[in-house]
Amino acid sequence: MNERLFIRELTAVDGPLIAAAFARQGWHKTAAQYAMYWRESQTEQRDVLVAEYEGAFAGYVTIVWQSDYPPFRQGNIPEIVDFNVLGVWQRRGIGTALLDEAERRIARRSPIAGIGVGLLPDYGKAQILYVRRGYVPDGRGIWDHGRWPSYGDTLTLDDDVVLYFMKQL
């Protein structure tokens, strides 16, 4: 690993720092979200990995051990959820290091990792990254706000319209 990059677990005091870092790049993420993530990490519902690059917060990823996505939940497939690297720190191996560590942790419990990705252009970099890392669609089509849409349905595209992928670890 790059000596300028450090991966650690989320702490109880990280929320305001992370929220402020994302606000500076124009993203709305609340400190309350990270407080909830920390609480869930204390009950082993979620692992939260934080990346620091050159001593500054650079990104994070979480692992949900029991996915809300029914096929993953039924198959006991942990899901990588909410993966973000600040724009200023992208293309330095930070996202790769976060995903490497997430996959290492998942491999201790499951031979398969799951991940969902949005369909909007904002998710293009993530879509490419996941495919390059060996993730393949689970073959069930898109998941729209808690259901599989039917042919001819009208959808509102937002962050909750997702295509799910899996990777053999």
N, C-alpha and C positions, 0 to 999 in steps of 0.2 A: 504494500500500500504506500502511497505517496506520503512522505513524512510531513507534508503540510496539511494533510487530511486526517481528521480524527472522527471516528464513528462512535457514538455513545448512546445510551438510553436517555429518553426524555426525563427531565426532572420536574418537580412540582412548580418550580419558579420560571420555567421556560416560556410559558404561554404568552405573556406580554411582549417579550423579546421577539418571538416568532411572528406574532400578529403585526407588530410594528415593522418588521423586515418586509413582510408581504405588502403592507400598506404603502411602503415607500415605492413599490413597483406597481401600485394601483390595484392590488387584489384585496378583496375584503375577506379576511379570515380573522375570527375573533379569538381573544385569549380564552374565552369560555370553552371553545372547541378543544383547545390543547389541555385545559384543566380536565375536561371529560376524558380525553385520551389518557392522561396521566392516571386518573382514577381507574379506568378500564385496565391499564397496565398493572395496577396494583392487585387486581383480582384475576389476572392472567387471561382476560378476555382478548387483549390486544398487546402486541409488542410495538413500541414506537422507537425508531432509530433516528437519531439526529446527526447530521453531518456538520462539522465545523471545518472551515478551510482557512488556513492562516489565522486561526483564532476567532474567526467570525462565523456566525450562523450562516449556513449555505443551503440547507435543505433537510428533508426528512422523508421517511416512508413508514407506513404502519402495516402490521400483519394482524388480520382478524382471524382468530382460531376457529370460530364458527361463523361462516359466511351467512349473509342474508339471502344470497342467491340460492334458490332451492336445490339445483343439482350439486352445487359445491357442498351445501350443508348436508345433504343426504349421503354424499360420497366422502364426508369428512375431509374435504379438500380445503386447507387454509387459503385465505385470499389476501393478496397484497392490495391494500386500499390506501388511497390518498398519498400519492407519491409526487413530491414537488421539489425542484431545485430552483433557487432564485436565478433569474435571468442572467445577472452579472457573473454568476459562478458556473454557468453551463459550459459544456465542452471541455471540462477539466477532469473528467473521470469520476465526478462526485456521484452522479446518478448510478453509474455502473457499480461503484463501491457500495452504495446503499442497497441496490438490488442483489449484489453478490452476498452481502451479509443477511439480507432477508431470506434468500433462497437457502443459505446454510442453515439458518434456524428452522425453516420449514422442513428441510430434509431430515432433521432429527425426529420429526413426528409423522411425516407423510412423504410418499414417493412422488407426489404431484403438487405443484403450486398452481393456484388460480389467480387470475387478474382480470379486471374489467377495464375497458377503455371507452371513452366517449366517442361520438361519431362526428362531432363538429371539427372544423379546421384547426381549432386551438389544440386539439389532441393529436395532430399529425405527427409531431416529433415522438410522442409516446407510442403511437401505433407502429412506427418504424422501429423504434428501440425494442419493443416487445417481440416483434417478428425476428429481428436480428439475434435476439437472445434465445430463440427457439420456442417461443410461445406460439401455439396454433389455436384457431377458433375451436370452441367446444362443439360446434356443429348444430347448435340449437337456434341460431339466428339472433336477432337483437332482442334485448330485454327492455321493455318500456314501462317505467313506473310500476314495477311489480308484476308485469305480465308479458307474455309473448304476444305481440300484435298479430292480427289476422290480415290476410291479403285484402287490400282495399281500405284498411284503416287509415285515418288521418292522425298524424302524430305531431306533437309539439316537441321540436328538438331542443333539448337542454342537457344538463349534466346527468340526468337520470335516464337517458336513452343510451344503452351500453351494449357493446359486443364483448362477450366473455371469452377468455383464452385460458389454455392450460399448458403446463410444461412438465415433462417427465424430468425429475431431478436425479 
